[in-house]
Amino acid sequence: MAGSAAAGRSFSLALHSVSTHAFPKAARLTKTDEFSSVFALRPRRRSPHFVLYVRANGREEARLGVVVGKKFAPRAAERNLVKRMARELFRGRQDQLAGRDVLLRLQTKFPRTEFASRAAIRRACSAEIASLLEVAARPLPAAPA
């Protein structure tokens, strides 16, 4: 009996720690219309593998959308890795990005010759996404009248 109580306690502690690092729905672009309205804009910046789109959203919080197609990351593990990296880096800068919709789209493959390991892909993603989020945090240009 005591063992199950301890197990229950550790489970609730683990569940609590997960929820504090969760990526809430309010911080995500979820609907097709939301993605389309951001895609309609000119890209804000390009990197070797990603395209960044940013627009003001009229809200207090920042929202993130990540598009990683099978054409550029054929393996699910790669697609999920890119999305996890983007969410984690976005989470760290969410306060700087308040009031914006940020959309990251993978635009080219990670060639196996240059990126033989997941660690190499992780390093490249981290560096590129971090620099793109720095650009996204800069003041937005004034909207045309």
C-alpha positions as CSV (number, residue, x, y, z in Angstrom):
1,M,0.0,0.0,0.0
2,A,2.7,2.5,0.9
3,G,4.5,1.8,-2.3
4,S,1.5,2.7,-4.4
5,A,1.0,5.9,-2.5
6,A,4.6,6.8,-3.1
7,A,4.2,5.9,-6.8
8,G,1.1,8.1,-7.0
9,R,2.9,11.0,-5.4
10,S,5.8,10.7,-7.8
11,F,3.4,10.5,-10.7
12,S,1.6,13.7,-9.6
13,L,5.0,15.4,-9.2
14,A,6.0,14.4,-12.7
15,L,2.6,15.4,-14.1
16,H,3.0,18.8,-12.4
17,S,6.5,19.4,-13.9
18,V,5.2,18.5,-17.4
19,S,2.3,21.0,-17.1
20,T,4.6,23.9,-16.1
21,H,6.6,23.3,-19.3
22,A,3.6,22.6,-21.5
23,F,3.0,24.5,-24.8
24,P,-0.5,25.9,-24.2
25,K,-3.0,26.1,-27.0
26,A,-3.2,29.9,-26.7
27,A,0.5,30.0,-27.7
28,R,-0.1,28.1,-31.0
29,L,-1.4,28.9,-34.4
30,T,-4.0,26.1,-34.8
31,K,-6.4,27.0,-37.6
32,T,-5.9,27.1,-41.3
33,D,-7.1,30.7,-41.5
34,E,-4.4,31.7,-38.9
35,F,-1.7,30.1,-40.9
36,S,-3.0,31.5,-44.2
37,S,-3.1,35.1,-42.8
38,V,0.5,34.9,-41.8
39,F,1.6,33.1,-45.0
40,A,0.0,35.9,-47.0
41,L,2.7,38.2,-45.8
42,R,6.2,38.6,-47.3
43,P,8.7,36.4,-45.5
44,R,10.5,38.5,-42.8
45,R,13.8,36.6,-43.0
46,R,15.3,33.4,-44.6
47,S,18.0,31.2,-43.3
48,P,19.7,28.3,-45.0
49,H,16.8,25.9,-44.0
50,F,13.9,28.0,-42.7
51,V,11.7,30.9,-43.7
52,L,10.3,33.2,-41.0
53,Y,7.0,35.0,-41.2
54,V,5.9,37.5,-38.5
55,R,2.7,39.6,-38.1
56,A,1.1,41.5,-35.3
57,N,-1.8,39.6,-33.8
58,G,-3.5,42.1,-31.6
59,R,-3.2,39.9,-28.5
60,E,-1.1,40.1,-25.5
61,E,0.6,36.7,-26.0
62,A,2.8,35.5,-28.9
63,R,1.7,32.5,-30.9
64,L,3.9,30.1,-32.9
65,G,3.2,28.0,-35.9
66,V,5.7,25.5,-37.3
67,V,5.4,23.9,-40.8
68,V,7.7,20.9,-41.5
69,G,6.7,19.0,-44.6
70,K,7.5,15.5,-45.5
71,K,9.2,16.8,-48.7
72,F,12.0,18.4,-46.6
73,A,12.1,16.1,-43.6
74,P,10.9,12.6,-44.8
75,R,11.4,11.0,-41.4
76,A,8.9,11.7,-38.6
77,A,11.7,11.8,-36.1
78,E,13.3,14.7,-38.0
79,R,10.0,16.5,-38.3
80,N,9.3,16.1,-34.6
81,L,12.8,17.2,-33.7
82,V,12.5,20.4,-35.7
83,K,9.1,21.2,-34.1
84,R,10.4,20.5,-30.6
85,M,13.4,22.7,-31.1
86,A,11.2,25.5,-32.4
87,R,8.8,25.3,-29.5
88,E,11.5,25.2,-26.9
89,L,13.4,28.2,-28.3
90,F,10.1,30.1,-28.8
91,R,9.1,29.4,-25.1
92,G,12.3,31.0,-23.9
93,R,11.6,34.2,-25.9
94,Q,7.8,34.4,-25.6
95,D,7.8,37.6,-23.6
96,Q,10.0,39.3,-26.2
97,L,7.6,38.3,-29.0
98,A,4.3,39.3,-27.2
99,G,1.6,40.5,-29.6
100,R,3.0,38.6,-32.7
101,D,2.2,35.5,-34.7
102,V,5.4,33.8,-35.6
103,L,5.5,31.2,-38.3
104,L,8.5,29.0,-39.1
105,R,8.6,26.9,-42.3
106,L,11.2,24.4,-43.2
107,Q,12.2,25.2,-46.8
108,T,15.1,22.8,-47.6
109,K,16.3,19.4,-46.6
110,F,19.1,18.7,-44.2
111,P,21.4,16.8,-46.6
112,R,22.7,13.5,-45.2
113,T,26.2,14.3,-46.3
114,E,26.4,17.4,-44.1
115,F,24.0,16.3,-41.3
116,A,24.7,12.6,-40.7
117,S,23.5,12.6,-37.1
118,R,20.6,14.0,-35.3
119,A,23.0,16.0,-33.1
120,A,24.2,17.8,-36.2
121,I,20.6,18.6,-37.2
122,R,19.8,19.7,-33.7
123,R,22.8,22.1,-33.7
124,A,21.8,23.6,-37.1
125,C,18.2,24.0,-36.1
126,S,19.0,25.5,-32.8
127,A,21.3,28.1,-34.3
128,E,19.1,29.0,-37.2
129,I,15.8,29.1,-35.2
130,A,17.4,31.2,-32.5
131,S,18.7,33.8,-35.0
132,L,15.3,33.9,-36.7
133,L,13.5,34.4,-33.4
134,E,15.9,37.3,-32.7
135,V,14.7,38.9,-35.9
136,A,11.1,38.2,-35.0
137,A,11.6,40.1,-31.7
138,R,12.7,43.3,-33.5
139,P,10.1,46.0,-33.9
140,L,7.6,45.3,-36.7
141,P,7.5,47.7,-39.7
142,A,4.5,50.1,-39.7
143,A,1.4,48.7,-41.5
144,P,0.7,50.5,-44.8
145,A,-2.2,53.0,-44.6
